[in-house]
């Protein structure tokens, strides 16, 4: 079982990826970086 760390600002959480085809595709795509922008109070 693989473990990933998801970070958002100062918050971090660990997640375990099960042995599934979907989890394998997620693992292969890592690292994933994204940026959110605010528009008023909406993301």
C-alpha positions in Angstrom: 0.0 0.0 0.0 1.4 3.4 -1.0 1.1 6.5 1.1 0.7 10.1 -0.2 0.8 13.4 1.6 -1.7 16.0 0.6 -0.8 19.6 1.5 -2.9 22.7 1.4 -1.2 25.8 2.9 -0.1 24.9 6.4 -2.3 21.8 6.6 -1.0 18.3 5.6 -2.7 14.9 5.7 -1.6 11.4 4.8 -3.7 9.1 2.6 -3.2 5.5 1.7 -3.7 4.4 -1.9 -5.3 0.9 -2.2 -4.1 -1.5 -4.8 -6.7 -0.6 -7.5 -6.3 0.5 -11.1 -7.5 4.0 -10.2 -4.9 4.3 -7.4 -2.1 3.2 -9.7 -3.0 5.9 -12.2 -3.1 8.5 -9.5 0.3 7.3 -8.2 1.7 7.5 -11.8 0.5 11.1 -12.2 2.2 12.4 -8.9 3.3 14.9 -8.0 0.2 17.0 -8.8 0.5 20.8 -8.2 -2.5 23.2 -8.4 -3.3 26.7 -7.4 -6.7 28.0 -6.4 -7.7 31.6 -7.0 -10.3 33.5 -5.0 -13.0 35.7 -6.6 -14.6 37.5 -3.7 -15.5 34.7 -1.2 -15.6 31.9 -3.9 -12.8 29.7 -5.0 
